[in-house]
Amino acid sequence: MRPSSRSSRPLLLFVPVLALVVISGCTSSSGGAGPGVVILGWEPELSDVFSDDQIDFLLKVQNTGESRARNVVAEITNIDPAEWGTFGFTQKQLGELIPFDPVTNTPGETETVTFSNFRAPKLNKGQDFIYEPIARISYDYATSAQKPVTIVDATELIRIKQAGQALPSEAATYTSGPLSVEIIMGDFVKSQGQFGFGQTYDIFPVHIRIRNTLIGSGRVVPKTFGFSGSSFFGDLNYPVDVIVRPPAGTNFVFSGFGDDCSQFTFQADLFRGEEAEITCELEVTSAPTIRTESLLTVELDYRYTIDASTQLRVQGTQEIGGFGFR
């Protein structure tokens, strides 16, 4: 909120809460560039009102990602509910939002919300303010990635190279959402195929990079029990639940060092809210006769939030008497 330039008369002092994202615009701005849940519209019913006028705020959101948005919560921040004559009505549960379907090209679910019965703050005559209410959307989301992994017998690999051929190598793919997953490893895994007494399993590393694709307009936040603020994630600032499922015929190596991907679920913390990197070691436990191709999958579960701001000008109408407003 800042003073309007339309009036040179004295103004009341108001210091706004600093928002995570403030997007320029006269009366409305969208939050989040997608994919995931985005704010398509956020604005007051009227952008210029008088003190004590009743105001409604209009919000429109859509799930543009490829996963179902769960426990979606919309709330208004950056204003004092008591000053606006509303107590406890600045937050609404939206439930779930169906995702975009890339197979049928069907858009994701859209939800509209009206925050009603707000009253513009009381200002005395000759004063006006531009308030900047912020709409904040928080939701649980999932991202799934997969990478085909080829395990080839050492003798078969020699034959392929002698024939001047090459093994197929396919990049990892992931479902569309605010977090992306990159799986980095060799083009194939060579197996000696000997697992008798005194033999060593064929061990290979896998590197996983998780990125916030909307850095600067959205962020990962700890999951909470309802609205109590109690976190599932302890001291992690930008926590993500991670499950890594190995390809068929392989298993995780647990050495006591580095990242232990063998746990059913473990937590990763995005550094500065931007990215996290995980390195796992796997071993071939069932050697192919010739070669096999199966999938390595990575599943993420996390809570995400985006903001959008709007502007509302309030003009004062109250007369000042001997003991304040009248």
N, C-alpha and C positions, 0 to 999 in steps of 0.2 A: 504494500500500500504506500502511495506517495501523494503529496499535495498536488492538487490540480493547478495548472497554470492559468486557469480561467479567472481566478480571483486573486487580487493583491491584498485582501484583508487578512488579518491574523488567522492562523490555522491551529487546530489542536495538534499536539504532538502524538504521533503514532509511529511505532517502529514495528515493521512486519517480521514475522518468523521467516527465516531464510529457507526457501524451498530447494529441494533437490534439483528440480528442473523448472525453469521459468521460460516459457516460449512466447515470443513477441506476438502482438495482435491487439486490436482495439477492444474486442469484447470476448473473444473466444480463442482457444488454442487446443490442438490435439496433442495427446500424449502417447509416446511410443511409436516407433516407425514400423513395428512388426518385425518378424512374425511373433505370434503369441496374442495375448489380449491387448487391444489397442483402444484408446479413447478417441472416438470419431467426432464427438462434439461435447463441449462443456461450456455453458453460458447461463446467465440470468435471464429470466423472462423479459426484463427490461434492463437496459444498460445505464439508464439515467433516472434516478428516483429521488423522492424527498424523504426526509426523516419520518420514521414510523410507518412508511408504506409497507404493505405486505409484499413479499418477494418469493418467487419460486425459482429454484435452480434446476436446469435440465441437463441430464447426462446421457450419453449414448456410447456403448462399448460393443466391441465385436471380437470374437476369437478367430484370428487369422492364421493360427498355427495348425499343426496336424495332430495335436493331442487334446484330450478333453481337459478344460480348465475346471478345477475343483475348488470348493470353498472360496468362491469369489466374493470379495468384500469391497464395497464402495464407501468412501468417507470423504467428508469435507474437512480440510485443515486450513490453517493460516487465518482463521477468524475466531473470535471468542463467542461461543454459543450463547452465553448470558447476555452479551452486548447485542446480539441479534434476536433476542427473545425466544430462543429455542434451547431446550435442555434435553440432551440425550437423543436427538433426532438427526445427528450429523453422520450416522453410519447405517448402512443397509446391507443385508446379506442377499446376494444374487444367486446363490446355489452353484449350479454347473452350467457351463457353456459348451455346446457341441462344436467340435473342430471343423475346419475346412476339409473337404473330401477331395483329394487330388484325382481319384479314379473317375468320379463323375463330375468333377469341377464344380461341386456344390459349395457355396460360401459358408463360412462358419456362422454360428448363431450370433444374433445381435440382440442386445438387451437395452431398453430405455428405462431411465429412472428419473423420478421427480422428487426433489427435496422441497417440501412445502412448508408454509406457515412461518417463514422467516420474516422478521420486521427490521427495516433499515434502522441503524443506530440513531440515537437522538443527538443532533448537532444544533447549535444555536444559529440564528439567522446570520447570513453573511459568511458562513463557513461551508466548505464542501471538501470531501475526501474521495479519493479513488481507492477502493478496497480491491484486493486481489485474492479471492478465495481459490483454493487449490483442490482439485479432485484427485484423490489417490485410490488406485485400484490395486488390490493385492490378491494373489491367487496361487494355488498349488498346481504344478505342471510337471510333465515328464518328457524326457528326450531319450530316444532309443537309437543306437548306432550299430551297424554291423559291417564286418569286413570278411570277405571270403579268404580262407587260409588254405594253401595247397601244401600238403605234406607228401614228399616224393622219396621213393627208395633210391639210395645212392647209385645202384647199378642202373636203374631206369634213368636217372639224371644224366649219366654218362652217355647212354644211348641217345637221349634227346639232343644233347649237345653235338654228338658226332653226326647226327642227321641234320644239323644246322637249324634246329627248331628251338622254340622258346616256350617256357611255361606261361600260362595266362596269369596276369596280375591285375586285380581289380581294386579300385579305390574304395575306401569306406564310405558308406552313405548314412545319413541320419535324418530323423523326422524333424520337420520344421518347427522351431520354437526359439525362445530368447537365448538359449544356450546351444552351442554347437559342439560336436565331438569329432576330433581327428584321431585316427588310429594309425600309428606309424610303426612299420616293421619291414622285414625283408620281403622280397617278392615271393619267396617260397621257403619251406623248411626242409632241409635234407635229413633223412633218417638212415642211420647205418643198419637198422633192423636187427641188431644183436643185443638182447637184454638178458643174457645168461649171467652166471656167477662172475663177479668181478668186472662186469661191463657197466658203462656209464650211460644213463639216458641221454638222448639228444635234447639239449636245452637251448631255448631261444627267447630273446627279450621282446616285449611289446611295450610301446610308449603310447600313452593316451594323453591328449591335450584337450582340456575343456575351456571354452571361451564364452564370455558374455558378448553376444553379437550386438547388443543394444547399449553398450557402455556409453554413458553420457545422457541417456534418456530412460534407463531402467536399471534395477539392481536386484540381486538375490538378497533375501532377508531370512532370518531364522524363523522356522515354523513355531507356532504358538498354540497353547491350549485355548481355543476360542479367542476371547479378547483379554485374557488375564495377563498376557505378556510373559508367561513362563515358557522358556525355550526348550525344544527337544534337543538342541545342539550344544548346550553348554556355552563355552567361551568362543566358539567359532563366529567370526563376523559375517562371512558370506558362505554359509554351509550348503553342501550338496550331498545327498545320499547317492552312493555309487554301488552298482552291482556289475561285476565282470564275469561273463560266462565263457569258459574256454571252448575251443573247437573240439569236436569229437575226436577221441584218441589221444587227448592231451590232458594235463593237469597242472595246477600251480606248484611252483617250487617255493617252499617255505624255508628260508635261511635264517630268519631272525634279523635281517638287514633290509633297509629300504622299505618299499611299499609292500604290504601283504594283501594281495588281491584275493587270497583264498577265503577270506571271511565272506559270509553270506552278504552282508551289507557293511560298507565302511563309509566314513565321511571324508570329504575333501573340502578345503577352504580356498576359495578363489582369492589369489593374491591381489590386494587392493581392489577387490571386486571385479577383476578383469579376467584372470585365467588361473587354472590349476593344471599341474602336470604330474602324471602318475606313470611309473615304470614297473612292470610286472615281469617275472620270469616264468616260463612254462616249460614243460618237458613232454616229450613224446612217450606215451605209455602203451600205445597200441600201434606198432609200425605197419604201414600199408604194404601189400605185396608189390604193388606198382606205384600208385599214387591215389590220394583222396583229397577232396575239397569239401570243407565244412565251414561253418560261420563262427567267428568270434563276435560276441555281442557285448555292448556296454549300455547299461540302463541308468538314467539319472532321474532323481526325484527331488524337487526343490520348491521353494516359495519365492515368487517374484512380485515386484511392485513397480508401477509407473505413475507419474504425476502429470497433470495438465493444469494450467492456470487460466483464469478469466479476469475481467475487470468490471467493476461496478461503481459508478459515481453516485454519491449520496450528497444531496444539498440540504443544508440545515433550515429548519422552519421554526425552531423554538425561540421564544422571547425570554430574555434574562430578567428576572425580577430581583427583589431585594435579597432573597435567600435562594437564588439559583433559578432553574427553569420554571416556567409556569405555562 
